[in-house]
Structures are given as structure tokens and as C-alpha cells.
Amino acid sequence: MSYLVLARKSRPQNFAQVVGQQHIVRTLRNALLRNRVPHALIFSGVRGTGKTTLARIMAKALNCESGTPPEPCCECRSCKEIAAGSSVDLHEIDGASNRGIQEIRELKENIRFMPVMSRFKIIIIDEVHMLTTEAFNALLKTLEEPPAHVYFMFATTELHKVPVTILSRCQRYELKRVPSNELAAHFTSLATSEGIALEPAALNMVVRASGGSVRDGLSLLDQLFSYCGEQVSAQDAAEVLGMVGSEVIAGTAQALLTNDLAAALDRLEAVTASGMDIKRFINELLAWFRNLVVCKVSKEPATLLDLPADELAVLQETAAAHSAQSLFLLFNLLMEGLEKAAWSSRPRFAVEMAFIRAVQVEDVVPVTALLGRLDSILAGVALPPAPETVAWESKKKIAAPPNPEPPPAPPLPEAVPHPAESFQAAPARQEITPSKRDIRKDWPEFLVSIKKKHAIAGALKWAKSPRIENGKLILTYDNATDCCILKSKERLAELTVLASDFFEASLQIVFCEPKSCDVSTDSGGAAAIQRERQALTHDPLVQMAAEIFNGQVGAVRVGPQYKKPLSTAGDEADDSDEV
């Protein structure tokens, strides 16, 4: 007889031999014991996790002649025929090659007849998602109301491609990837039964490469046993599988974390020389850093990481030696660089550049720090000591002056068209407390906060480009009449308290205004008329009245006829100037 590969030789023949999937095994056993087996089942999951195997075990259990439920005996005629694939009442169909409507019609015709040798006819369709839409439609009615002697069992790796009309008629079982510890125990048992010694490091490589698939792992073991004979070492496994041990990945990660570029590049050279696919190395390294982050942020990383105990211990020790911020930043940087390498025609070059950027990460000044310093400069306040570059074990700091001095205040701008003069509310204080707010951003909010102070708020609305310099709140006005109401002792004191309280600093109010604030209305010139209109528009009483009645100034008339008493001016013609 020809040689049987491990994947076929070690295929489970009853529920007790199934590796993993205990949640599904328990459900199927209970269904058999309580006679609650549905007429249609669908098993889904990644390759090599036991979908078809479970369907065949269910077929055995349903037709077993001498076994004790729920386990099939594997000794009776029916069990042996099913195991050998020669049972006339078991129809196992490949959905990829028998996917048309004609095949389904023939199947429907066949299931009309009673079983020949067994109690039930079992229909197993593998990769059922490959059936055509017409084939699915032809199967719907039969699947909903099948004959009492027929059971349907489907298997698929792509459940989302199966129509919902089919899914609604089946009981679904979703198989999980087999955990690493169960795979390791199963592979060790198989190696022992084959008389082959398997080193733990080699076993870990096989488990990692299998990705939770039992069949994939068995195929790799077959390859190793053929190459190595009776002793399988880690070096042999690395050569055959094109992989590197976890210690190589850990050493590369440690070199990057300690900014040792030479060591990281040496490791990369060794990996390339070993013949390992560079893209597989990239994925292994990213997975290692991802596991590092999980170990850093999780209190119980063992519940999230399906890893051997010794590898998990190394990860926890490494994560404890570095800050979370450094791990996050390095992981993101490598993710960006190594993802590009995975699609590059020169992946090694891209990996080397990613390593160079990773070891230089401590020299990067965060953008937020730079923007904060720029805001401080623009606000004209003393600069704080420069922060450290974000704490990823950097020993370098941005140099900052030991006692930075505030920049000199620029001279007050002159009002146009008149020369400017400053009106100060009070003598300069001895101590200056810098504002804790940004006046450029917070000035509108300040006006809203004093809205109830009608006179003050109305006058402040005409201030141009307010700024804080050396403890002074400087308010610039184009027209002196706009701020005259603020110069009274009571208003000035009230404004000082409001501004100091809002901006969280001791402030002195300074007005920057034209020298000439007289308004002349008898010159007859256009400029005089305009000034008079502006003065009337900005009059505090007018502003207060507009705000109280929720109105606005619509027109200003300054003609002589409007300066008469209201009783005599009401019938005059409307020949005034308007704005």
C-alpha cells in the first residue's frame, strides 16, 4: 500500500480524537444523545480545522450499527465503509467541480429513494459556497423539507458567499483556529508515535507556521520528518520551513528598541542569508511588536496572546523595560515602513530604511511641542523650559536658555490718519503676571461673557486688534468717542476686574487712540459730517438702547432741520444725509 501522509493517517475517527473545537463537539454529542440532530448542518471555518472530518463523524454516528451513542464504534460495517469512502448511502460531493443545476437535479432525484444499506442517506457537500445561484435555488425546497431518511451536511471556508436563504435552513457551526498549546500537544504526540524526537524550538516553528490549522501543521511535520529522520532540530526546521526562530525576531526587536542600528542590520543580513522570505520576516517582526504592545497595556496578556509560556515571558520582560509611549511610536513607525516594504520591488532596501528611521526616533520633536512654543512666542510670554522629546528612553533634550527673557514689546501702532497717544488706566505694576489665555482666540468669548454689561460690551466691540503685552491689555480705537465711556473711573475699574478675571492675569488697561477726539458739525465738510455720524452711532446711550430693544442703527440724520425740537421737526422734508 502507498504511504499515507500524516493528515490522512491521523484523521480523527470519532469525537474523542478531534483536536480543539470542543464547543462544537459537545453540541453534536448532545444532539445525538437527545435525538435532536437537525436535517441540515453547515460547518464553516479556515482550512484544516476539521469541517469535513466532523461531517464524516456525524455520518458514522447516525448510521452506526453497534456503537453506544454518541460515539460511533468504528468497527461495524457502516463505520468501516464510511471510513473507507465506499458507503453507497454516503454521497460526498465537491462543490467546486459539481456546482451546476444539473448535478443538483440528479442529487434531488437520488434522495427520493430509501437508503440501500444504512438507516439514513447522508449528503456531504464540501466547499458549498462554490455552487451557482441556480443550483442553490434548486436546492432550497428540498433543503427546507427533506425526506425523513436524508441528512444534509455542508462545509465551507467562505460562509459569507452562501445565500442567506440557504443559511436560514441550516444549523450553523463555526470552527475556530486551534490554539497553539493544543496544536503543540497534538504534534508532539504524533512525533512520539512515529518514533521521532522533536526539539521544542522546532515544534514552536511548526505551530507558528500552521496558523491554527491542524492539516497545515501535519503537512509541515511530514516534510520535516522526511528531511531530518529521527531527530528534528531547530536549525533543520528553519532550513526546511524557511523561517527563523523567535529568538532572532526578539533580538532584532531588542536592537531597534536600544537604537543599535548595526545589530539590527546584522540580524537582517543573517535572515536574508538563511533564505527566509523577507516578507515573512516583516510579518513576524510586526507581530512581535504588536505582542509587545499588548503585554504593556494588558493586565492579563496570556488571555489575548496565543503563545508558548517561554515566549510570553520574554515579551513581558521586554515590555516592562520600555515605556508604552516608545512602544506605540516604534510600532506605528515600523508598521508604516514595513507595510511599504511588503509591496516594494526591493523589500530589503525598504526594511533597512525603516530600521534607520526607527533608531532615529528619539531625535524627533513632536509637532505639538513645536506648536506650543510658537504660540508662546506669538503671545509674547516667557517660554517654559523646552520639553524632552517624548519619553521613549531618549537621553537627548532640546536645549533651552536657562532663564529665557520675554521678547521686547513692539511700539504701539499709530492711529491713522492722526498721531497716536496712549491712555493708561493706572500706573504700571511692579509685578507682571502673564495671561493664561490666548487673547486672539478668546477675545470673542470674553465679549460674550460680559454681554450683560451693555455699555462696556458695546464699547469693546469697536476695539481693533486687542492684545496683551507685558501685563497690559491694549485696546486700539480709530475714533476717540468709541472708548470715551470706558475712561470713567467706575467703568475702567469694572473693566479691569472683568478682564483680569477672564484672562487669569493682573492686567492694566491701555487705550490707543487718535489725539483729536473733538467732533465738529459746523464745518460743512464731508469729513466733519462723517465724524459726527460716527460719534452719534457709537454713542453709549444709542448702543445701550439698541441692545435693550434688540434693534440696530438704520440711518443717521445730521441735517440742521433735525436739530430742532421734535414738535417742530416732525413735518420737515426728508432731505437729510443718510448712511
C-alpha positions as CSV (number, residue, x, y, z in Angstrom):
1,M,0.0,0.0,0.0
2,S,1.2,3.5,-0.8
3,Y,2.4,5.8,2.0
4,L,-0.4,7.8,3.8
5,V,0.5,11.3,4.8
6,L,0.0,12.3,8.4
7,A,-3.0,14.4,7.5
8,R,-4.8,11.3,6.3
9,K,-3.3,8.7,8.7
10,S,-4.1,10.8,11.8
11,R,-7.6,12.0,10.8
12,P,-10.0,11.6,13.8
13,Q,-12.4,8.8,13.5
14,N,-14.6,9.7,16.5
15,F,-15.4,12.8,18.6
16,A,-12.8,12.0,21.2
17,Q,-10.0,12.3,18.7
18,V,-11.0,15.7,17.4
19,V,-8.3,18.4,18.2
20,G,-9.9,21.5,19.6
21,Q,-13.4,22.6,18.6
22,Q,-14.8,21.3,21.9
23,H,-17.7,23.7,21.8
24,I,-18.9,22.1,18.6
25,V,-18.2,18.5,19.7
26,R,-20.2,19.0,22.8
27,T,-23.2,20.3,20.9
28,L,-23.1,17.5,18.4
29,R,-22.8,14.8,21.1
30,N,-25.8,16.2,23.0
31,A,-27.8,16.4,19.8
32,L,-27.2,12.7,19.2
33,L,-28.0,11.7,22.7
34,R,-31.3,13.6,22.8
35,N,-32.2,12.8,19.2
36,R,-32.2,16.4,18.2
37,V,-30.0,16.3,15.2
38,P,-31.1,18.8,12.6
39,H,-31.7,17.7,9.0
40,A,-29.2,20.2,7.6
41,L,-25.9,21.3,9.2
42,I,-23.2,23.7,7.8
43,F,-19.6,23.8,9.1
44,S,-17.6,26.9,8.4
45,G,-14.0,27.9,9.3
46,V,-10.5,28.3,8.0
47,R,-8.8,25.4,6.2
48,G,-7.7,22.4,8.1
49,T,-9.7,22.9,11.2
50,G,-11.9,19.8,10.9
51,K,-15.1,20.7,8.9
52,T,-15.3,17.6,6.7
53,T,-13.9,15.4,9.5
54,L,-16.8,16.4,11.8
55,A,-19.3,15.8,9.0
56,R,-18.0,12.3,8.4
57,I,-18.0,11.5,12.2
58,M,-21.7,12.6,12.3
59,A,-22.4,10.4,9.4
60,K,-20.8,7.5,11.3
61,A,-22.7,8.2,14.5
62,L,-26.1,8.4,12.7
63,N,-25.6,5.1,10.8
64,C,-23.5,3.2,13.4
65,E,-25.0,-0.3,13.9
66,S,-23.4,-1.3,17.3
67,G,-21.9,1.7,18.9
68,T,-23.1,3.5,22.1
69,P,-24.4,6.9,21.3
70,P,-23.0,9.5,20.8
71,E,-19.6,7.9,19.8
72,P,-19.5,5.7,16.7
73,C,-18.0,2.2,17.2
74,C,-15.7,2.5,14.1
75,E,-15.9,-1.4,14.0
76,C,-19.3,-2.1,12.3
77,R,-19.8,-2.5,8.6
78,S,-21.3,1.0,8.2
79,C,-18.5,2.8,10.1
80,K,-15.8,0.9,8.1
81,E,-17.5,1.7,4.8
82,I,-17.7,5.4,5.7
83,A,-14.1,5.5,6.8
84,A,-13.0,3.8,3.6
85,G,-15.2,6.1,1.4
86,S,-17.2,3.1,-0.1
87,S,-20.6,3.6,1.6
88,V,-23.4,3.7,-1.0
89,D,-25.5,5.7,1.3
90,L,-22.9,8.4,1.8
91,H,-22.7,10.9,-1.0
92,E,-19.7,13.2,-0.6
93,I,-19.7,15.9,-3.3
94,D,-17.1,18.5,-4.2
95,G,-19.0,21.8,-4.6
96,A,-16.2,23.3,-6.8
97,S,-16.5,20.6,-9.5
98,N,-20.2,19.7,-9.2
99,R,-21.6,23.2,-8.9
100,G,-24.3,23.4,-11.6
101,I,-28.0,23.0,-11.6
102,Q,-27.9,19.6,-13.4
103,E,-25.8,18.0,-10.6
104,I,-28.3,19.2,-8.0
105,R,-31.2,17.9,-10.0
106,E,-29.6,14.5,-10.1
107,L,-29.0,14.7,-6.4
108,K,-32.6,15.5,-5.7
109,E,-33.7,12.6,-7.9
110,N,-31.4,10.2,-5.9
111,I,-32.6,11.2,-2.5
112,R,-36.1,10.3,-3.3
113,F,-35.2,6.6,-2.8
114,M,-34.7,4.9,0.5
115,P,-31.1,4.0,1.8
116,V,-29.7,0.8,0.4
117,M,-27.6,-0.5,3.4
118,S,-27.9,2.1,6.2
119,R,-30.6,3.8,8.2
120,F,-30.0,7.2,6.6
121,K,-28.7,8.8,3.4
122,I,-26.1,11.4,4.2
123,I,-25.3,14.1,1.7
124,I,-22.0,16.0,2.3
125,I,-21.2,18.9,0.0
126,D,-17.7,20.3,0.5
127,E,-17.0,24.0,-0.4
128,V,-20.7,24.5,-0.8
129,H,-20.2,28.3,-1.5
130,M,-19.0,27.3,-5.0
131,L,-22.4,26.3,-6.1
132,T,-24.1,28.5,-8.7
133,T,-27.1,30.7,-7.8
134,E,-29.4,28.4,-9.9
135,A,-28.1,25.3,-8.0
136,F,-28.8,26.9,-4.7
137,N,-32.3,27.9,-5.8
138,A,-32.9,24.3,-7.0
139,L,-31.8,23.0,-3.5
140,L,-34.0,25.4,-1.4
141,K,-37.2,23.5,-1.3
142,T,-35.6,20.1,-0.7
143,L,-33.4,21.6,2.0
144,E,-36.4,23.1,3.8
145,E,-38.5,19.9,3.7
146,P,-36.2,16.9,3.1
147,P,-37.3,13.3,3.3
148,A,-37.1,11.8,6.8
149,H,-34.3,9.4,5.7
150,V,-31.9,12.2,4.4
151,Y,-29.4,14.4,6.3
152,F,-27.5,17.3,4.6
153,M,-24.1,18.4,5.8
154,F,-22.2,21.3,4.2
155,A,-18.7,22.6,4.6
156,T,-17.3,25.9,3.5
157,T,-14.3,28.2,4.1
158,E,-16.3,31.3,3.0
159,L,-19.6,31.4,4.8
160,H,-20.4,34.9,3.6
161,K,-20.8,33.6,0.0
162,V,-23.6,31.2,0.9
163,P,-27.0,32.7,0.3
164,V,-28.9,33.7,3.4
165,T,-31.9,31.6,2.2
166,I,-29.6,28.5,2.5
167,L,-28.2,29.6,5.8
168,S,-31.6,30.1,7.3
169,R,-32.4,26.4,6.6
170,C,-29.3,25.1,8.3
171,Q,-27.9,24.8,11.8
172,R,-24.5,26.6,11.7
173,Y,-21.3,25.5,13.4
174,E,-18.3,27.9,13.1
175,L,-15.0,26.2,13.7
176,K,-12.2,28.3,15.4
177,R,-8.4,28.2,14.7
178,V,-6.9,25.6,17.0
179,P,-5.0,27.1,19.9
180,S,-1.2,26.8,19.9
181,N,-1.0,24.7,23.1
182,E,-3.4,22.1,21.7
183,L,-1.5,22.0,18.4
184,A,1.8,21.6,20.2
185,A,0.4,18.7,22.3
186,H,-1.1,17.0,19.2
187,F,2.1,17.3,17.1
188,T,4.3,16.1,20.0
189,S,2.0,13.0,20.4
190,L,2.2,12.3,16.6
191,A,6.0,12.7,16.6
192,T,6.3,10.3,19.5
193,S,4.1,7.7,17.8
194,E,6.2,8.0,14.7
195,G,9.4,7.5,16.8
196,I,10.8,10.9,16.0
197,A,12.3,13.4,18.6
198,L,11.2,16.9,18.1
199,E,13.1,19.9,19.7
200,P,10.8,22.4,21.4
201,A,12.1,25.3,19.2
202,A,11.4,23.3,16.1
203,L,7.9,22.5,17.4
204,N,7.3,26.2,18.0
205,M,8.2,27.0,14.4
206,V,5.8,24.4,13.1
207,V,3.0,25.7,15.4
208,R,3.6,29.3,14.3
209,A,3.7,28.3,10.6
210,S,0.5,26.3,10.8
211,G,-1.6,29.3,11.8
212,G,-4.1,27.4,13.8
213,S,-4.7,24.8,11.0
214,V,-4.2,21.1,12.0
215,R,-3.8,20.0,8.4
216,D,-1.2,22.7,7.6
217,G,0.8,21.7,10.6
218,L,0.7,18.0,9.7
219,S,1.9,18.7,6.2
220,L,4.9,20.6,7.6
221,L,5.7,17.8,10.1
222,D,5.6,15.3,7.2
223,Q,8.2,17.4,5.4
224,L,10.4,17.7,8.4
225,F,10.3,14.0,9.2
226,S,11.3,13.2,5.6
227,Y,14.3,15.7,5.8
228,C,15.6,15.0,9.3
229,G,14.9,11.4,10.0
230,E,14.7,10.5,13.7
231,Q,15.9,13.9,15.2
232,V,14.4,17.3,14.2
233,S,16.4,20.3,15.4
234,A,15.5,23.9,15.3
235,Q,18.2,24.6,12.7
236,D,16.7,21.9,10.5
237,A,13.2,23.3,10.9
238,A,14.5,26.8,10.0
239,E,16.1,25.5,6.8
240,V,13.2,23.4,5.7
241,L,10.4,25.8,6.5
242,G,12.3,29.0,5.5
243,M,11.7,30.5,9.0
244,V,13.8,31.9,11.8
245,G,13.5,31.2,15.5
246,S,11.6,33.5,17.8
247,E,15.0,34.4,19.4
248,V,16.1,36.0,16.1
249,I,12.9,38.1,15.9
250,A,13.3,39.1,19.6
251,G,17.0,40.0,19.0
252,T,16.1,42.3,16.1
253,A,13.3,44.0,18.1
254,Q,15.7,44.5,21.0
255,A,18.3,46.1,18.7
256,L,15.7,48.5,17.4
257,L,14.5,49.4,20.9
258,T,18.0,50.1,22.1
259,N,18.9,52.2,19.0
260,D,21.5,49.6,17.9
261,L,21.3,50.0,14.1
262,A,24.4,47.9,13.4
263,A,23.0,44.9,15.3
264,A,19.6,45.3,13.6
265,L,21.2,45.3,10.1
266,D,23.3,42.3,11.0
267,R,20.2,40.4,12.0
268,L,18.6,41.4,8.7
269,E,21.6,40.1,6.8
270,A,21.5,36.8,8.7
271,V,17.8,36.4,7.9
272,T,18.4,37.1,4.2
273,A,21.3,34.7,4.1
274,S,19.2,31.9,5.6
275,G,16.9,32.0,2.7
276,M,13.8,33.2,4.7
277,D,11.3,35.2,2.7
278,I,11.8,38.8,3.6
279,K,8.0,39.4,3.6
280,R,7.5,36.6,6.1
281,F,10.2,38.2,8.3
282,I,8.4,41.5,8.1
283,N,5.2,39.9,9.3
284,E,6.9,38.1,12.1
285,L,8.6,41.3,13.3
286,L,5.4,43.3,13.2
287,A,3.6,40.5,15.1
288,W,6.3,40.7,17.8
289,F,5.9,44.4,18.3
290,R,2.2,44.0,18.4
291,N,2.6,41.4,21.1
292,L,4.9,43.8,23.0
293,V,2.2,46.5,23.0
294,V,-0.4,44.0,24.2
295,C,1.9,42.9,27.0
296,K,2.4,46.5,28.0
297,V,-1.2,47.6,28.1
298,S,-2.9,44.4,29.2
299,K,-3.0,43.1,32.8
300,E,-3.5,39.6,31.5
301,P,-1.8,39.3,28.2
302,A,-1.9,35.5,28.2
303,T,-5.7,35.7,27.5
304,L,-5.1,37.7,24.4
305,L,-1.9,36.2,23.1
306,D,-1.8,32.5,22.0
307,L,1.9,32.0,22.6
308,P,4.1,29.4,24.4
309,A,4.9,30.3,28.0
310,D,8.6,30.9,27.4
311,E,8.0,33.3,24.5
312,L,5.3,35.2,26.5
313,A,7.8,35.6,29.4
314,V,10.4,37.1,27.1
315,L,7.8,39.6,25.7
316,Q,6.7,40.6,29.2
317,E,10.2,41.2,30.3
318,T,11.0,43.3,27.2
319,A,7.8,45.3,27.6
320,A,8.5,46.1,31.2
321,A,11.8,47.7,30.3
322,H,10.3,50.3,27.9
323,S,7.6,52.9,28.2
324,A,4.3,52.4,26.5
325,Q,4.8,55.6,24.5
326,S,8.0,54.4,23.0
327,L,6.5,51.1,22.0
328,F,3.5,52.8,20.4
329,L,5.6,55.1,18.4
330,L,8.0,52.5,17.2
331,F,5.2,50.1,16.3
332,N,3.5,52.7,14.2
333,L,6.7,53.8,12.5
334,L,7.6,50.2,11.7
335,M,4.0,49.4,10.5
336,E,4.2,52.3,8.1
337,G,7.7,51.4,6.8
338,L,7.4,47.7,6.7
339,E,4.0,47.8,5.0
340,K,5.6,49.7,2.2
341,A,8.4,47.1,2.1
342,A,5.8,44.3,1.7
343,W,4.8,45.8,-1.7
344,S,8.2,47.1,-2.8
345,S,10.2,45.5,-5.6
346,R,13.2,46.0,-3.3
347,P,11.8,44.9,0.0
348,R,15.2,44.7,1.8
349,F,16.0,48.3,1.0
350,A,12.7,49.4,2.4
351,V,13.3,47.4,5.5
352,E,16.7,48.9,6.0
353,M,15.3,52.4,5.7
354,A,12.5,51.6,8.2
355,F,15.2,50.4,10.6
356,I,17.2,53.6,10.2
357,R,14.1,55.7,10.9
358,A,13.3,53.6,13.9
359,V,16.6,54.1,15.6
360,Q,16.5,57.9,15.0
361,V,13.0,58.3,16.5
362,E,14.4,59.9,19.7
363,D,15.6,62.9,17.7
364,V,12.1,63.7,16.5
365,V,10.5,66.7,18.3
366,P,6.7,66.3,18.4
367,V,4.7,68.7,16.4
368,T,2.6,69.6,19.4
369,A,5.7,70.7,21.3
370,L,6.8,73.0,18.4
371,L,3.3,74.5,18.1
372,G,3.2,75.1,21.8
373,R,6.5,77.0,21.7
374,L,5.3,79.0,18.7
375,D,2.1,80.0,20.5
376,S,4.2,81.2,23.4
377,I,6.4,83.3,21.2
378,L,3.4,84.9,19.5
379,A,1.7,85.6,22.7
380,G,4.7,87.4,24.0
381,V,5.1,85.5,27.2
382,A,8.1,83.8,28.8
383,L,9.0,80.5,27.2
384,P,9.0,77.4,29.5
385,P,11.9,75.1,29.5
386,A,11.9,73.0,26.3
387,P,10.3,69.6,26.9
388,E,12.1,66.3,26.4
389,T,11.5,64.5,23.2
390,V,8.6,62.2,24.1
391,A,9.7,59.6,26.6
392,W,11.0,56.7,24.6
393,E,14.1,56.3,26.7
394,S,15.7,59.4,25.0
395,K,18.6,60.9,26.8
396,K,18.7,63.9,24.5
397,K,16.8,67.1,25.3
398,I,16.1,70.2,23.3
399,A,18.5,72.9,24.6
400,A,16.7,75.9,26.0
401,P,18.0,79.1,27.6
402,P,18.4,78.8,31.4
403,N,16.4,82.0,32.1
404,P,14.5,83.0,29.0
405,E,13.6,86.6,28.8
406,P,10.3,87.8,27.4
407,P,10.7,89.4,24.0
408,P,10.6,93.2,24.0
409,A,7.2,94.7,23.4
410,P,6.8,96.3,20.0
411,P,6.0,100.0,19.9
412,L,2.3,100.9,20.0
413,P,1.0,101.5,16.5
414,E,-0.1,105.0,15.5
415,A,-3.7,105.7,14.6
416,V,-4.3,106.7,11.1
417,P,-4.6,109.5,10.0
418,H,-3.7,111.1,13.4
419,P,-0.6,110.5,15.6
420,A,-1.3,108.1,18.4
421,E,-1.2,108.5,22.1
422,S,-1.7,106.1,25.0
423,F,-4.2,106.5,27.7
424,Q,-3.3,104.4,30.7
425,A,-5.7,103.3,33.3
426,A,-3.3,103.1,36.2
427,P,0.5,103.3,36.9
428,A,2.5,100.3,35.9
429,R,2.6,97.5,38.4
430,Q,5.8,96.2,39.9
431,E,4.9,92.5,39.2
432,I,3.6,91.3,35.9
433,T,1.6,88.1,35.7
434,P,1.4,86.6,32.1
435,S,-2.1,85.8,30.8
436,K,-3.0,82.1,30.9
437,R,-5.3,82.6,27.9
438,D,-4.7,83.5,24.2
439,I,-6.4,86.8,23.6
440,R,-6.5,86.2,19.8
441,K,-8.6,83.1,20.3
442,D,-10.5,84.0,23.5
443,W,-11.5,87.7,22.8
444,P,-14.9,86.8,21.3
445,E,-15.6,84.6,24.2
446,F,-14.7,87.4,26.6
447,L,-17.2,89.7,24.8
448,V,-19.9,87.1,25.2
449,S,-19.1,86.7,28.9
450,I,-19.7,90.4,29.6
451,K,-22.7,90.7,27.4
452,K,-24.8,91.8,30.3
453,K,-22.5,94.8,30.9
454,H,-24.2,96.7,28.0
455,A,-22.1,99.8,28.0
456,I,-18.8,98.1,28.4
457,A,-19.5,95.3,25.8
458,G,-20.8,97.9,23.3
459,A,-17.7,100.0,23.5
460,L,-15.3,97.0,23.4
461,K,-16.8,95.8,20.1
462,W,-15.2,98.8,18.4
463,A,-11.7,97.9,19.7
464,K,-9.2,97.0,16.9
465,S,-6.8,94.1,17.3
466,P,-6.7,93.9,21.2
467,R,-3.5,92.4,22.5
468,I,-1.7,91.7,25.8
469,E,1.8,92.9,26.2
470,N,3.8,92.8,29.5
471,G,0.7,92.8,31.6
472,K,-1.1,95.5,29.6
473,L,-4.4,94.9,27.8
474,I,-4.0,97.3,24.8
475,L,-7.2,98.5,23.1
476,T,-6.8,100.4,19.8
477,Y,-9.6,102.7,18.6
478,D,-9.9,104.6,15.3
479,N,-12.2,107.2,17.0
480,A,-11.8,108.5,20.5
481,T,-15.5,108.8,21.0
482,D,-15.8,105.0,20.7
483,C,-14.0,104.4,24.0
484,C,-14.8,107.5,26.0
485,I,-17.4,105.7,28.1
486,L,-14.7,103.3,29.3
487,K,-12.5,106.0,30.6
488,S,-14.7,106.9,33.5
489,K,-13.3,105.8,36.9
490,E,-16.1,103.3,37.6
491,R,-16.2,101.8,34.1
492,L,-12.4,101.5,34.0
493,A,-12.3,99.7,37.3
494,E,-15.1,97.4,36.3
495,L,-13.4,96.5,33.0
496,T,-10.1,95.9,34.7
497,V,-11.7,93.4,37.1
498,L,-13.6,91.6,34.3
499,A,-10.5,91.4,32.0
500,S,-8.2,90.2,34.8
501,D,-10.6,87.6,35.9
502,F,-11.3,86.2,32.5
503,F,-7.7,86.2,31.2
504,E,-6.4,84.9,34.6
505,A,-3.8,87.6,34.9
506,S,-3.2,91.0,36.5
507,L,-3.9,93.4,33.7
508,Q,-3.6,97.2,33.2
509,I,-6.0,98.7,30.6
510,V,-4.3,100.9,28.0
511,F,-6.2,102.8,25.2
512,C,-4.5,103.6,21.9
513,E,-6.5,106.3,20.2
514,P,-6.1,109.5,17.9
515,K,-5.1,112.7,19.7
516,S,-8.0,114.6,18.3
517,C,-11.3,113.4,19.6
518,D,-13.4,116.6,19.0
519,V,-16.3,116.2,16.7
520,S,-17.2,119.3,14.7
521,T,-20.5,119.6,12.9
522,D,-20.5,123.2,11.6
523,S,-17.6,123.0,9.1
524,G,-19.8,121.8,6.4
525,G,-17.2,119.4,5.1
526,A,-17.8,115.8,4.3
527,A,-15.2,114.6,6.9
528,A,-16.9,116.6,9.6
529,I,-20.3,115.2,8.7
530,Q,-18.8,111.7,8.7
531,R,-17.2,112.1,12.1
532,E,-20.5,113.4,13.5
533,R,-22.4,110.5,12.2
534,Q,-19.8,108.1,13.6
535,A,-20.0,109.8,17.0
536,L,-23.7,109.5,17.1
537,T,-23.7,105.9,16.0
538,H,-21.2,105.0,18.7
539,D,-22.8,107.0,21.4
540,P,-23.1,104.8,24.5
541,L,-26.8,105.6,25.0
542,V,-27.6,104.7,21.4
543,Q,-25.7,101.4,21.8
544,M,-27.4,100.6,25.0
545,A,-30.9,101.4,23.6
546,A,-30.2,99.3,20.5
547,E,-29.2,96.3,22.7
548,I,-32.1,96.7,25.2
549,F,-34.7,96.7,22.4
550,N,-32.8,94.2,20.3
551,G,-32.5,96.7,17.4
552,Q,-29.9,98.3,15.2
553,V,-29.0,101.8,13.9
554,G,-30.6,102.1,10.5
555,A,-29.9,105.7,9.5
556,V,-28.2,108.8,11.0
557,R,-29.5,112.2,10.0
558,V,-27.4,115.3,10.9
559,G,-29.1,118.0,8.9
560,P,-30.0,121.3,10.6
561,Q,-33.7,120.6,10.5
562,Y,-33.2,117.5,12.6
563,K,-31.6,119.5,15.4
564,K,-34.8,121.3,16.1
565,P,-37.2,120.2,18.9
566,L,-39.2,117.1,17.8
567,S,-42.5,119.0,17.8
568,T,-41.3,121.3,15.0
569,A,-39.1,118.9,13.1
570,G,-41.7,116.2,12.5
571,D,-43.2,117.8,9.4
572,E,-39.9,118.8,7.7
573,A,-39.0,117.3,4.4
574,D,-36.7,114.3,4.3
575,D,-33.7,115.8,2.7
576,S,-31.1,114.7,5.3
577,D,-27.9,112.7,4.7
578,E,-28.1,109.0,5.4
579,V,-25.7,106.1,5.9
